Amino acid sequence: MAIGAEGSRATVDLITAAWRTQAVYAAARIGLPDLVAAGNTDDASLARAAGMDEDVVHRLMRLLVLLGVFTAQDGYAVTEVGDLLRDRPDSLRDMCLLYGKEFYAAWGHAEDAFRTGASGFEKVHGLPLIPYLRENAEAAGRFQRAMQASNFYFDAIPKEIDFSADRHIVDIAGGSGQLLSTVLRAAPQARGTLVDLEHTMPIARAHFERTVGMDRVDLAVVDMFSGSLPAAADTYLLSRVLGDWEDEPCLRLLTNLGSAMSDDSRLIVIERLTRDDGTGLLPALWDLHLYVLNGGRQRTLDATRVLAERTGLTIEDSVGLPSENTALILKKTR
């Protein structure tokens, strides 16, 4: 059977997609966007600044121009995409480095993960993700900065959900503190508590000192599955946490949260919900990414509702957020 041009091109694009990832990773690692922004706008000056062969620079930049990282009229210039790969606050460079190194290596064992359920991350790095981050301060910092940079949709949350009546807001597994600080800025009358593991606290503290101030926030090192969580808060936040775990740990976590909640408390769960209607590419990708990393999963709305009901909680509302995220509002079942 003859191979059609359109189908073969689409297939080749899928097969070679990893080359794009690694070219962008290499550019970010080398620092090409920063070097171009600093005025190195031709092959010769870029090669000198980067310590690379000029011919290789030309060939790499040719691809990066085609990928939209740079333009090449009258010398190289950084595009909006390239600017997001620069080594500066609020860029996506750390996300690129993390996904291009640790996570990329984990995906090299995707077949084993799909066949056996074994963690691709653990196979290549020797430890599950959380213990790895606990023992590797550089990777932990990169992970938290990557999560923080990729959470650009947090700004939409206080625009879509009212926090004006809240006096105490608790962020479970709050990481760098970005979500909690965003909500606290929209709720100046409220105090916040961030719950997470010890290795996240220095990054969270530094973030709160730069934003809302530590006088409005308490940091609590607590095991979210079995530890004593702050009781009777107005709102509990649980962002991109359930997707990291299979059902049994999620049930323990939601049960523990339900024990801490009062009848008036609400729980806001933020996840990318998968759909089986032929839409939702990003949630489908994230679902398998979480599975390869640590056996996690993104769930459908119905599957999330079942988890909630099994732990005495009810989904009362849902709010669409950018980047195919959804906020679910849960209360204790009456």
C-alpha positions in Angstrom: 0.0 0.0 0.0 1.3 3.4 -0.9 2.2 5.8 1.9 0.3 9.0 1.7 2.2 12.3 2.0 -0.1 13.8 4.6 -0.2 10.8 6.8 3.5 10.1 6.6 4.4 13.7 7.5 2.1 13.6 10.5 3.7 10.3 11.6 7.2 11.6 11.1 6.3 14.7 13.2 5.2 12.4 16.0 8.3 10.2 15.8 10.7 13.2 15.8 8.9 15.3 18.4 11.6 14.4 21.0 14.2 16.1 18.9 12.4 19.4 19.3 12.2 18.9 23.1 15.9 18.2 23.3 16.9 21.1 21.0 14.9 23.5 23.1 16.4 21.9 26.3 19.9 22.3 25.0 19.3 25.9 24.0 18.0 26.7 27.5 20.8 24.8 29.2 23.4 26.6 27.1 21.7 29.9 27.6 21.2 30.9 24.0 18.1 33.1 24.7 20.0 35.1 27.3 23.0 35.4 25.0 20.9 36.7 22.1 19.0 39.1 24.4 22.5 40.4 25.6 23.3 41.4 22.0 24.9 38.3 20.5 22.8 38.3 17.3 24.9 36.5 14.8 26.5 33.0 14.5 30.0 34.2 15.2 29.3 36.2 18.3 26.9 33.5 19.7 29.6 30.9 19.1 32.2 32.9 21.0 29.8 33.7 23.9 28.6 30.1 24.2 32.0 28.4 23.6 30.6 26.5 20.6 31.5 25.7 17.0 30.1 28.4 14.7 28.7 25.9 12.2 26.9 24.0 15.0 25.5 27.2 16.3 24.2 28.1 12.9 22.5 24.7 12.5 20.9 24.8 15.9 19.7 28.3 15.5 18.2 27.4 12.1 16.0 24.8 13.8 15.2 27.1 16.8 14.0 29.8 14.4 11.7 27.3 12.7 10.4 26.3 16.1 9.6 29.9 17.0 12.2 30.4 19.7 14.0 33.1 17.7 13.5 35.3 14.6 16.4 35.8 12.1 15.6 39.1 10.3 18.7 41.3 10.4 20.2 39.1 13.1 18.8 36.9 15.7 16.1 38.2 18.1 14.3 36.5 21.0 10.6 35.8 20.5 8.0 35.6 23.3 8.7 31.9 23.4 12.4 32.4 23.6 12.0 35.1 26.3 10.2 32.5 28.4 13.3 30.3 28.2 15.6 33.0 29.7 17.3 32.6 33.1 15.1 35.1 34.9 12.3 35.1 37.5 8.9 33.9 36.2 10.3 32.2 33.1 9.7 28.6 32.1 13.4 27.8 31.9 13.4 25.6 35.0 10.4 23.7 33.7 12.3 23.2 30.4 15.4 21.9 32.3 13.4 19.6 34.5 11.3 18.2 31.7 14.3 18.0 29.4 16.4 16.1 31.9 14.9 14.2 34.8 11.4 13.8 33.4 12.7 13.1 29.8 14.9 10.3 31.1 11.9 8.8 32.9 9.9 8.8 29.7 12.7 6.7 28.2 11.2 3.8 30.3 7.6 4.5 29.3 7.1 1.1 27.7 8.1 -0.6 31.0 5.8 1.7 32.9 2.9 0.9 30.6 3.5 -2.8 30.6 4.4 -3.4 34.3 3.3 -0.3 36.2 6.9 0.3 37.3 7.8 4.0 37.8 9.9 5.2 34.9 11.3 7.9 37.2 12.4 5.5 39.9 13.9 3.1 37.3 16.3 5.8 35.9 16.9 7.8 39.1 16.9 5.1 41.7 14.3 6.7 43.9 10.7 7.7 43.7 10.1 11.4 42.8 9.4 12.8 46.3 12.4 11.0 48.0 14.6 12.1 45.1 13.6 15.7 45.6 14.1 15.4 49.3 17.7 14.2 48.8 18.6 16.5 45.9 18.3 20.1 46.8 19.2 21.4 43.4 16.5 19.3 41.7 14.0 20.2 44.4 14.6 23.9 43.8 14.3 23.4 40.1 11.0 21.4 40.6 9.4 24.1 42.8 10.5 26.9 40.5 9.1 24.9 37.5 5.8 24.3 39.3 5.6 27.9 40.2 6.3 29.2 36.7 3.8 26.7 35.1 1.1 27.8 37.5 0.4 31.0 35.6 -3.4 30.2 35.7 -3.4 30.8 39.5 -4.2 34.5 38.8 -7.6 33.4 37.4 -8.6 31.6 40.6 -9.6 34.6 42.8 -11.3 36.2 39.8 -13.5 33.1 39.4 -13.9 32.1 43.1 -14.9 34.5 45.9 -12.6 34.5 49.0 -13.9 37.7 50.5 -15.6 36.0 53.5 -12.6 33.8 54.4 -10.6 34.3 57.5 -8.3 31.2 57.4 -7.2 29.5 54.2 -5.1 26.3 54.2 -3.1 25.2 51.2 -2.4 21.4 51.4 0.9 20.4 49.7 1.3 24.1 48.8 4.8 23.8 47.5 6.4 27.2 46.8 3.4 29.1 48.2 2.4 30.7 44.9 -1.3 29.7 45.0 -1.7 30.7 48.7 -0.1 34.0 48.2 -2.3 34.7 45.1 -5.4 34.0 47.1 -4.3 35.9 50.2 -3.6 39.0 48.0 -7.3 38.8 47.0 -8.4 38.2 50.6 -6.5 40.8 52.7 -8.6 39.9 55.7 -7.4 36.3 55.8 -4.5 34.4 57.2 -3.0 31.4 55.5 -1.4 28.1 56.5 0.8 26.2 54.1 1.1 22.5 54.7 3.9 20.5 53.0 7.2 18.6 53.6 10.3 20.0 55.1 12.3 20.4 51.9 9.7 22.8 50.5 9.7 25.2 53.4 12.8 27.4 52.5 11.4 28.1 49.1 7.9 28.8 50.5 9.3 31.1 53.2 11.3 33.1 50.6 8.3 33.4 48.4 6.0 34.7 51.2 8.6 37.2 52.3 8.7 38.6 48.8 4.9 38.7 48.5 2.3 38.8 51.3 4.7 38.7 54.2 5.3 36.0 56.8 3.1 37.9 59.3 0.1 36.5 57.4 1.3 32.9 56.9 2.1 29.9 59.1 4.2 27.1 57.7 3.3 23.6 58.9 5.3 20.4 58.2 2.6 17.8 58.4 2.0 14.4 56.7 -1.1 15.3 54.7 -2.3 11.6 54.7 -2.2 11.0 58.5 -1.0 14.1 60.3 -3.1 16.6 62.2 -4.2 19.2 59.6 -5.3 22.7 60.7 -8.9 22.4 61.8 -12.1 24.3 60.7 -10.5 26.6 58.1 -12.9 28.5 55.9 -11.2 27.1 52.7 -8.7 24.3 52.0 -6.8 24.3 48.7 -5.6 21.1 47.1 -4.0 22.0 43.8 -2.5 19.3 41.5 -2.2 16.8 44.3 -4.7 14.1 43.7 -3.2 13.4 40.3 0.0 12.3 41.9 -1.6 9.3 43.6 -3.7 6.3 42.9 -7.1 5.9 44.5 -6.2 4.5 47.9 -3.8 7.3 49.0 -6.3 9.8 47.7 -9.0 8.3 49.8 -6.8 8.6 52.9 -6.0 12.2 52.1 -9.6 13.2 51.5 -10.7 11.4 54.7 -8.0 13.2 56.7 -9.1 16.5 55.1 -12.7 15.8 55.9 -11.8 15.2 59.5 -10.2 18.6 59.7 -13.1 20.4 57.9 -16.1 21.9 59.7 -19.6 21.8 58.3 -19.0 25.3 56.9 -15.5 24.6 55.4 -15.0 24.1 51.7 -12.3 22.3 49.8 -11.2 23.6 46.4 -9.6 20.8 44.3 -7.7 21.9 41.2 -6.8 19.3 38.6 -6.8 18.7 34.8 -9.9 16.5 34.3 -9.6 13.9 31.6 -12.5 13.4 29.1 -13.4 10.5 26.9 -15.2 12.6 24.2 -12.2 13.1 21.9 -11.2 16.4 23.5 -8.7 17.4 26.2 -5.2 16.7 24.8 -3.3 18.3 27.6 -5.1 16.4 30.4 -4.5 13.2 28.4 -0.8 13.9 28.2 -0.6 14.9 31.8 -2.4 11.7 32.8 0.3 9.5 31.2 3.1 11.8 32.4 2.0 11.3 36.0 1.7 7.6 35.5 5.2 7.3 34.1 6.6 9.4 36.9 5.1 7.8 39.9 1.9 5.8 39.0 -0.4 8.8 39.3 -3.3 9.7 37.1 -5.6 12.5 36.0 -9.3 11.5 36.6 -12.6 12.2 35.0 -15.2 14.3 36.8 -17.2 11.2 37.5 -14.1 9.4 39.0 -13.3 12.4 41.1 -16.9 12.5 42.3 -16.7 8.8 43.4 -13.6 9.6 45.5 -15.3 12.5 47.1 -18.5 10.6 47.9 -16.5 7.7 49.4 -14.9 10.1 51.9 -18.1 12.0 52.9 -17.6 14.9 50.5 -19.8 16.3 47.8 -18.8 18.3 44.7 -21.1 21.3 44.7 -19.6 23.3 41.8 -16.9 23.4 39.2 -15.1 26.3 37.6 -13.1 26.2 34.3 -9.6 27.6 34.5 -6.9 28.4 31.8 -4.7 25.6 30.4 -7.5 23.0 30.7 -7.6 23.1 34.5 -10.7 22.8 36.6 -11.5 23.9 40.1 -13.9 21.7 42.0 -15.7 23.1 45.1 -16.4 20.4 47.7 -18.2 20.5 51.0 -18.9 17.9 53.6 -21.9 15.8 52.7 -24.9 16.9 54.8 
